[in-house]
Amino acid sequence: MVKHGYDWERFWIHFVFGAVIGAVLGGISWLQNWHQGLSPWLWIVGFSSVIALLGGLLGDRFWEWFLRNLRWW
């Protein structure tokens, strides 16, 4: 049976997974675009936060879009 509505457990799974993936992608992006004065913590935490929130709030729709468009990385 498919459960409709908002599920906090799914939100946190998507959120935590998004935070980890966002931190990895933020670190890679920071290494590729490094220059003097660019704070690695701000860059990585920013990436992590955005991906975590999008993953948590949009759930499977975001991850489907993300995986389809991953090749631009």
Buried (B, 14 or more C-beta within 10 A) or exposed (E): EEEEEEEEEEBEBBBEBBBBBBBBBBBEBBEEEEEEEEEEEEBBBBBBBBBBBBBBBBBEEBBEEBEEEEEEE
